[in-house]
Amino acid sequence: MNVVIVVLFSLLLSFGAAVGVNIQKLSMTKELGKEVGTQRPPYRQPLWCIGLLIIILDGCGDFVFVFIGLAPQSLLAPLGSLGVGWNIILAPIFNPTEKVTRSIVFATALIYVGTILTVLYATDSAPNYNLSNIIVLMSTFQFRVYSCFCIMFQGGMFYHGRKNGFGILHLCGLAGCFGGFCIILAKTTSELVKNVIITGVIKDWTSSPLPCMFIIGILVCVTTQMHYLNAALSKFDALLVVPIYQSFWNAFSITGGPIFFQEYNHMSEWDREMYALGIFITLTGVTLLVKQRRKNMLPLHSNQDDVVDVNKIHAQ
C-alpha cells in the first residue's frame, strides 16, 4: 500500500515541477521575442516568478513527503525521472513548436519502464535513524568515496567552466550534483526531526552541531542548485536543459541514497540486479531523449535565424 501512495504522490509532485519549469520556459520565450533593450531578467518577469513559486511549493511537498518516511531513498530517487515524461506531455502545450516524435515517445517509454522496474524491486524497508546511526553511516568507506567523487566532480566542472566558459553540461552537471546531494541531507534531517517526534527526546539536536549543519547544507545546496539551473535556463533552451539536468540529478540522487543509507543490504541478489537494470534503462531513456531533443533543436534554431535574416532583408 505504501508503494502505491509513493508512486501517486511522486506523479503529482513531478507534474507540479514540470508545470513550473514549462511556465518559466514560456515566460523566457516570450521575453526573447521583445527588442533587446526591453528584455527583462527572469526575476522581473511575473510569469517566470509564478513558475518559480510552483517549483518552490513542489519542493516543499517533496520535503514533507521525505519526512513522512513512507519509503526509502532508493525508491524515491528513481521516481524523479517521471518529471521527464510529464515534460514531454506538457512541452507541446506550452510551446506548440515542440513536436513529439516517435523517438521521443520511445525514449519516454524507456524511462517509465525503467522506473517501474526500480519501483518493483526497490526495498520497501524504511527504518528510523537517530544521530548515532547517521554518524556511523557518514563514516563508512563507501560514503567517503562518494563524497570525494562529488567534490572532485564539482571542482572539475567549475574549473573547466571558468577556464573555457560555462556550457550546458557544466551548469546542468553542477545543478544536478548539488540537487542529488541535497536529497541525502533532506532525508537525514527529516529522520532526525521524525525521531524527535516519535521519541520526544531532543538530545540529538542539543548534543551536536551536526543537525544544524545539515540544515545549512540543505540551504546551500538548494541555493547553488537553483543558481546554476537558472543560469542554464537563461543561456540555453529549457527543452534541452530539463532532461540534461534531470539525468545528472538522477545519477547522483539514485547512487547517493543507497550508498549512504546502505539500503542495498535489505535487497536480495535478484532485487539488486533488477533494480540496477531499471536504473540503467531509465538513464538510457534520458540519454536518448537528450540526443533526440538536440537534433530537434538544431533545425529549429536554424530556421529561426533564417526568418530573422529574411525580416532584415524586407526591412531594408
N, C-alpha and C positions, 0 to 999 in steps of 0.2 A: 504493500500500500504506500509506503514511504517513497518508493521509486516512482510511482505514478504521480504523486504530488510533486516530487522533484522535477520531473520532466515537464509537467504542466506549468509550474512556476517558471522554469527556465525558458519555455517557449514564450510566455508572457513578457518576461524581462528582456529577452533577446529581441522581441518585437519592438518594445519600447526604445531600446538602444538604436535599432535600425531606423525607426521613425525619426529619432533625434538627429542622427547623422545625415539622413536624407533631407531633412528640413534645413540643416546647416548648408548642405550642398546646394540646395535650391536657392538659398539666400546669396551664397557666394557666386553662383552662376548669374543671377540677376544683376549683381553688383558689377560683374565683369562686362555686362552689356552697356554700362554707362561710360561716359567720357573719362579719360584718365584722371583729370583734375578733380572730378566729382566723386570718385570712388571712395568709399568709407572702409576703414579697417573692420574686421569681423566683429569686435566687441561693440561697435557703434551701429550694427545692423540689428534691428528689432527681431527679425525673423531668425537670424543666427542665434541670438540670445535665447529665444524660445526653444530652439533645438538644444542648446546647451543646458537649459533648465530641465528639459526632459531627460537628458543624459544623466544629470546630477541626481534627479529623483530616481531614475533607474538604478544608479549606483547605490543609493541609499537602500533600495529594495534588495539589491544583491547582498549588502552587508547584513541586513536583517535576516535574509534567507540563510546566509552562512551562520549567523548567530543561533538560529533555531537548531542547527546541528542535525537536520534530518538525514544528511548523507555525508560521506567522506569527500575530501577534495578530489580524489581520483575519479569520482563520479561527477562532481560539479564542474570541474575544469573542461572536460571534453564537450559539455553541453554548450559552452560558449561558441562553438562552431555553428550553432543553429542561427546565429545572427547573420552569417554569410548567406544562408538560404533566404532569410527574410529580406535581406538587401536585394537579392535577385528579383524577388516579387515586387518590392517597393520601388526599385530604381526606375523602371519604365513608367510608373505612375507619376513620380516627381520629375522625371526627365524623359519626355517622350522620345528623344533621340537615341536613348539607350535601347538597343534591341536584344531580345532574348533569343539566342541561337541554340541549336541542338547541342553544341559543345558545352555551352553554359549549363543547360539542363542536365547533361551527363555529369559534369563536374559537381553540380549541386547534389545530384542523386548519390554520388560517391560520398560526399560529406555526410549526408544523412544516413547512409548505410554504415559508414564507419562509426558515427555517433551512436547508432542503435547497438552495434556490437559492444562498444565501450560501456553502454548502459547495462546491457545484459550480463556482462562478465566482470564489471567492476565490483569490488567488495561492497557489501551493504552494512558493514560494521563501522559505526561512528562512535568510538569510545570518548569518554571525557578526559580532559587533560588539566593538570594543575601546573604551577610554575616549576616544580621539581621535575615533572615529566618533560616539560618543554626544554629545560636546561639540558637534560640528558639527550634529547633529540637534536639540539643545537650543536652538541659536542661530537656527534657521530662523524666518521670519516667521510661518508657519502655526502652529507650536507656541506661539509667544509669544501669538498671538491666542487660541488655545485655552486657554492657562494663564490669561490675563486674564479670559476668559469664565468659567472655573471659579471664580476668586476672586470675581468680581462676583456670580455665582450664589450661592455660599456665603454671602457677606456679605449679599446681599439677603434670602435665606431666613432667615438668623439674625436680622437686624434686624427683619424683618416678624414673625417668630415671637415675638421678645422683646416687641415692641410690642403685638401683637394676640393673643398666645397661640399656642403651637406646635400646629398641626394636623397631620393625617396627611400632607399634601403637604409641609409643612416638614420633618418628621422623615424621611420616606422620600426626599425630594429630597436632603437633606444626606447621608444614608447612602449613597444611590446614587452621588452625585458623588464622595465620598471613596473609595468602593469602586472606581469606574471609574478614578480616578487612581492608585489603589494597584496596579492591573494593570500600568500603564506602569512604575511603579517596580520591581515584582517582575520583569517581563520584562527591564528594564535591568540589575538586579542579577544575575539569573541569567545574562545574557550575559557579564558581567564574570567571574563565577565560572567559567563554562564556558570562557572564553578562557584563564584561568589553567591549567585542567586540560589543555587542548589544547596550549598553547604552553609551559607550565611556567615562564612569566615572571610575576612578581607586581608588576611596575613600576607597573601601573595602580592598585594598591591602596596603594602606598607613596609615590607621587609626588603624590597629590592627595587631599584630604579628601572628594571627591565620592562615592566608593563608600560610605563610612561614612554620609554624609548621605542617600544613597539608602535604606540600611537603616533609619536613624532615621525617614525619611519613611514607610517601609512600616509601622513600628510605630505611628506617629502616626495614619496613615490607617486602619489596621485597628482601633485602639482607638476612634477617633472614629466610624468606621462602625458598630461594634458598639454603641456608646453610643446613637446616635440610632435604630438599628434596634430595640434593646431598649426604648427609650423609646416607640417607636411600638407595639410589641407589648404593652406594659403599658397603653397608653391606648386602643388600638383592636383590633378583631378581627383575628387573624392571617390569616384568609381574605381580608381586604381589603388588609392591609399587604403581603403577599408579592408579588402582581402589580404593585402600585404601585411598590414598591421595585425590583422586577425591571425595570420599564420605565425608571426613571431610571438604573439600573446599566447596562442595555443601551445607552441613549443615549450615556452618557459613555464607556463602555469601547469601544463599536464605533467611535465617531468619534475617540477619543483615540489608539488604536493605529495606524490607518492614517495619521493626521496626523503623529504623532511619528516613526514608522519609515518613512514615505513608501512604504508597500507598494503604493499605487496605481500607482506608477511601473512595477511589474512586471506590471500588468494591461493587457490590450488595451482598446480603447474599448468593445467589446461586453461584455467581462467586467465593466467598471466599471458599465455601465448595468444589467446583470442583478444584480450584487452590490447596487447601490443599490435596485433593485426588491425584492430579497429582504429587505433591512433594512426597507424601507417596509411590506411585507406582514407581517413579524414584529411590528413596532411597532403596526400596525393591529390585529393579533390580540390583543396585550396590552391595547390600549386598549378593545377590545370586551369583553374578559374582565373588566376593571376595572368597566366600566359594568354588565355583567350581574350581577356579584357585589354591586355596590352595590344593585341592585334586589332581589336575593335577601336581602340583609342587613336591609333596612328592615322588611319584614313580619315577619322572624324576631325582630328586637328588639321590634317592636310586640306580637307575640304573647307574648313573654316578660314584657313589662311587664303585659299583661292577666292572665297567670297569677299574677303576684305580687299584683296587686290582689285577685283572687279569693281567694287564700290569706288575705290580710289580713282580708277580709270574713268568711270562715269562722272565722278565729281570734277575731274579735270576737263 
